[in-house]
Amino acid sequence: MISCAAGETALAAVLAHEISHVQLAHGLKAIRKDRLTSALAIIGTEAAKSLGGQELKDLTRMFEGSITDITRTMVNSGYSRNLEEDADAGAVALLRKAGYNPEGLAAMLEEMKKRLKPGGPDFAKTHPDPAYRIGLLRKRLGPGEPIRETPAMTTRYRDFLGALGSR
């Protein structure tokens, strides 16, 4: 998805979308039927607050299978359409809060629409059609303002790509 980000604003949108998934606990919801329950997650979190180094390592080992399940679920099937929509809505809120133009999300989705083949082995396999998501964003954002990247944003984005060794 990072390769679909044409600038810092679109990159911020990618990150905001993924952070929104985490904030909304979508990974856990995706596998709840198989392994985890809300009560177990709450108990584990509360217990971890009082644990020392070795105890925390032991608890981490206990949940290793769950982490593997989350990863496997995300690679094979991704999030549901509703969870992707929720993450997009959360991303818009995060972008606004951080001072970024939420149009960055629409721009990134437009690029995804150009690059991804429907039913392909990449994000197209696990994500709703970008055109559908763009339509929902248009309803939420209205016509939107053009994305204006400052010279500082452009420099930071170039530095970021350089650190990744891309482009």
N, C-alpha and C positions, 0 to 999 in steps of 0.2 A: 504494500500500500504506500510505503514511503516513496517508491518510484513514481507514483501517481501525483505526488505533491510538487507543484511547480514553483513553490516559494514557501517562505516561513509561515504565512497565514494558512495555507493548505496543510503544511506539516503540523501546525498547531491543531488543525481540525482532525487529522488522523489521530494524534495523541489524545485529544479531548474525547473522541469517540471511544477509544480503547479504555481510557480512564473511566468513562461513564459506565462501560461494561463492568469494570471492577467495582465501582461505587454501588452499582445496582445488584451486585453479586450474581451476575448472569452465569458465570462459570459454575457456580454451585447449583443454580437452578437447572442448568442443562443436564446435570447428572443426578439430581436429588432422588429420582425414582430408583436409581441403581445402587447408590452407595451412602449418601449423606442425608441427614435430616436436619432441619433447622435447630432443633434442640441440641444435637451433638455439636454442631458448629458453635453455638453459644457457649455450651459447657466447655468445649476445648479452648475457646478464646479466653474465657474467664479464668480457666485453670492455668493457661499459659502466662497470665499476668503475674501469678505468684510463684512461678517456677524459676529455678536457677539454671545455670548452663547445661549440666548433664540432663536434668529433668526436661528441659526444653528440647534437647537433642532427641531424647526418647520419644517425646510427643510428636516431634517432626517425623521420626521414623514411623510412628503409628499412622500418620496421615499421608505417607509417601504414596500409597496406592491410590488415594483419592486424588492427589495431584496428578498422577499418571492418568487416571480416568478422565480428569478435566481436560488434560492435553489431548488425549486420544479422541474424546468427544468433539473438541473444537476442530481438530484436523479433519476428522471424518465427516462431520455433519454441520459444524458451525452452530451459530445461534439461530433460534427461530426468527421468523419475520418480525413478530411482535417485539422480541428482545432487540433486534437491530433497529427498529423504529424508536424504541425507548432510548437506546444508546445515541441515536442521532439527535433526539430531543435533548438529552442530557448534554451532548456535545455543544449544541447551540447555546445552552445556558452557561456552560463552562467557558466557551469562547467569549461570550459577552462579558462575563465576570473578569476575564483576563485581559480584556481590551482588544480582542481580535475581532475582525469582521467575520460573522458566521457564514458569509458567502464563501469562505474558504472551504467549507464542507461541500457546498454545491460544486465548486470548482474541482475539488478532488473527485467527487462522484462523476462529474462530466468526463474527466480523464479516465476513470475506471471504465466508464461506458464505452469509450473508444478502444481501450486496450484489451478488455476481457471478452472472451468468447463464451456465449451462453452454454452452460453445461460443461465448460472446460474443467481441467484439473486444478485450476487455481482458485482464487476467491470467488469466481463465478459459481463454483460448485457449492459453496457454503454461505453465500450472501444473496439477499434479494436483488433483483434487477436494479441496477443503478438508476435507470429512468424512473422506475416506480418511486424510489427513495427521493429523487430530485423533485418529483411531483409533490410529495408530502412536504418537503422542505419549502417549496414555493408557496404552498398554502400557509405554512408557519411563518415564513420570512417576508412574504409579499415580493414586490419587484426587486428589492435589494439594492444596495449601493455597490459600485465597482470596488474591487479590492485595490487598495493603494499600499504598496510596500515602500517603506522608507529605505533610504540607502543603508541605514544600520541593519534593518531586517534582511536586506539582500546580502550584506556582508556576513551576518550570522548564519544565514542559510548556506551560503557558499562554504563557510568554515565547517559547518555541520557535514555537508556532503564530502568535503575534503577529508574529514576525520573518518568517514565511512569508507573512503576510497572509491566513491561512485561519481558518475557523470564526468 
